[in-house]
Amino acid sequence: MVNKKGYIRTLEAVIAIVLLLFATYALTPKPLLDPRETPYVIESAQEYIATKVTEDNTIRQNIINYGETPESINLANETLTAVVQNRLPAGYDFSLAICDNPSCITLPELQTSVYMSDVIVAGQTSLPEVDTRTVIRLVRVWFWRL
């Protein structure tokens, strides 16, 4: 009978240790994601925007013609805003710019992580009132959590 009590006490100790380890694991804080890492929903939106801008000829031409006339500015901004809003992740806001040089920034100062992507679009202007010439535009989109 003494041997059975020893086995039961050993079994109780092993169960207690397993429960203690499980509780410790469950209550230990999990490491946060690297703040420099882009969330999946943002990466997905950025890829969609880049694909849409590079493959849709109407959007490309609107971006290439940007700045040639006042109407072309509005048309390009509205078209690009519609594309971004189509894939805007919940809980995020955005800002965008179509630029001639890589130093353009239209983003206000924010106290949160900002995720940026840009696409270079090149082509010839197609507006009848403007001489046909090759232009290079930079489409830059910023996302941040609200």
C-alpha positions as CSV (number, residue, x, y, z in Angstrom):
1,M,0.0,0.0,0.0
2,V,2.9,2.3,0.7
3,N,4.2,2.0,-2.9
4,K,0.8,3.0,-4.3
5,K,0.8,6.2,-2.3
6,G,4.2,7.1,-3.6
7,Y,3.1,6.6,-7.2
8,I,-0.1,8.7,-6.6
9,R,2.0,11.5,-5.1
10,T,4.4,11.4,-8.0
11,L,1.6,11.5,-10.5
12,E,0.0,14.4,-8.6
13,A,3.4,16.3,-8.8
14,V,3.8,15.7,-12.5
15,I,0.2,16.9,-13.2
16,A,0.8,20.0,-11.1
17,I,4.0,20.7,-13.0
18,V,2.2,20.3,-16.4
19,L,-0.6,22.6,-15.2
20,L,1.9,25.1,-14.0
21,L,3.8,25.1,-17.3
22,F,0.6,25.4,-19.3
23,A,-0.7,28.3,-17.1
24,T,2.7,30.1,-17.5
25,Y,2.7,29.7,-21.2
26,A,-0.9,30.9,-21.5
27,L,-0.3,34.0,-19.4
28,T,3.0,35.0,-20.9
29,P,2.6,38.1,-23.1
30,K,3.1,37.4,-26.8
31,P,5.7,39.5,-28.7
32,L,4.2,42.3,-30.8
33,L,4.8,42.4,-34.5
34,D,7.7,44.3,-35.7
35,P,6.4,47.9,-36.1
36,R,8.4,48.3,-39.3
37,E,6.7,45.3,-40.8
38,T,3.8,46.2,-43.2
39,P,0.5,44.5,-42.3
40,Y,-0.9,42.1,-44.8
41,V,-4.0,44.2,-45.6
42,I,-1.8,47.2,-46.5
43,E,0.5,45.0,-48.6
44,S,-2.5,43.6,-50.4
45,A,-3.9,47.1,-51.0
46,Q,-0.5,48.4,-52.3
47,E,-0.2,45.5,-54.7
48,Y,-3.7,46.0,-56.0
49,I,-3.1,49.7,-56.6
50,A,0.3,49.1,-58.3
51,T,-1.3,46.5,-60.6
52,K,-4.3,48.7,-61.4
53,V,-2.1,51.7,-62.2
54,T,0.3,49.8,-64.4
55,E,-2.2,47.6,-66.2
56,D,-5.3,49.8,-66.7
57,N,-4.5,52.0,-69.8
58,T,-7.2,54.6,-68.9
59,I,-5.8,55.1,-65.4
60,R,-2.2,55.2,-66.8
61,Q,-3.1,57.8,-69.4
62,N,-4.9,59.9,-66.9
63,I,-1.7,59.8,-64.7
64,I,0.6,60.6,-67.6
65,N,-1.6,63.5,-68.7
66,Y,-1.7,64.9,-65.1
67,G,-0.8,68.5,-64.9
68,E,-1.1,69.3,-68.6
69,T,-4.6,70.9,-68.1
70,P,-6.7,71.8,-65.0
71,E,-9.2,69.1,-66.1
72,S,-6.5,66.5,-66.3
73,I,-5.5,67.2,-62.7
74,N,-9.0,66.6,-61.4
75,L,-9.5,63.5,-63.6
76,A,-6.3,61.8,-62.5
77,N,-6.9,62.6,-58.8
78,E,-10.5,61.3,-58.9
79,T,-9.6,58.2,-60.8
80,L,-6.7,57.3,-58.5
81,T,-8.7,58.1,-55.4
82,A,-11.4,55.8,-56.6
83,V,-8.9,53.0,-57.1
84,V,-7.4,53.5,-53.6
85,Q,-10.8,53.7,-51.9
86,N,-11.8,50.5,-53.6
87,R,-9.2,48.7,-51.6
88,L,-8.8,50.9,-48.5
89,P,-8.5,48.6,-45.5
90,A,-10.9,49.2,-42.6
91,G,-9.5,51.4,-39.9
92,Y,-7.0,53.1,-42.2
93,D,-6.9,56.4,-44.0
94,F,-4.7,57.4,-47.0
95,S,-3.2,60.3,-48.9
96,L,-1.9,60.2,-52.4
97,A,0.2,62.3,-54.8
98,I,1.1,62.3,-58.4
99,C,4.5,63.9,-58.8
100,D,7.2,64.7,-61.4
101,N,10.1,64.2,-58.9
102,P,10.8,61.8,-56.1
103,S,10.9,64.4,-53.4
104,C,7.2,65.1,-53.3
105,I,5.5,64.8,-49.9
106,T,2.0,65.8,-49.1
107,L,1.6,63.9,-45.9
108,P,0.8,65.7,-42.6
109,E,2.8,64.8,-39.5
110,L,1.3,61.8,-37.9
111,Q,2.1,60.0,-34.6
112,T,1.6,56.5,-36.0
113,S,3.2,54.2,-38.4
114,V,2.8,55.3,-42.1
115,Y,3.1,52.7,-44.9
116,M,4.1,54.1,-48.3
117,S,4.2,52.7,-51.8
118,D,5.0,54.2,-55.1
119,V,4.7,53.4,-58.7
120,I,6.5,54.9,-61.6
121,V,4.4,55.5,-64.7
122,A,6.0,56.6,-68.0
123,G,4.5,57.3,-71.3
124,Q,3.5,59.9,-73.9
125,T,0.9,62.6,-73.3
126,S,-2.2,62.2,-75.4
127,L,-4.0,65.5,-74.9
128,P,-4.8,67.2,-78.3
129,E,-3.9,70.7,-76.9
130,V,-0.5,69.6,-75.6
131,D,2.5,68.5,-77.6
132,T,3.1,64.7,-77.5
133,R,6.1,64.1,-75.3
134,T,7.4,61.4,-73.0
135,V,6.8,62.1,-69.3
136,I,7.5,60.2,-66.1
137,R,5.1,60.4,-63.2
138,L,5.5,59.0,-59.7
139,V,2.3,57.8,-58.0
140,R,2.8,57.8,-54.2
141,V,0.2,56.5,-51.7
142,W,0.5,56.6,-47.9
143,F,-1.6,54.5,-45.5
144,W,-1.9,55.0,-41.8
145,R,-4.1,53.6,-39.0
146,L,-6.9,55.9,-37.8
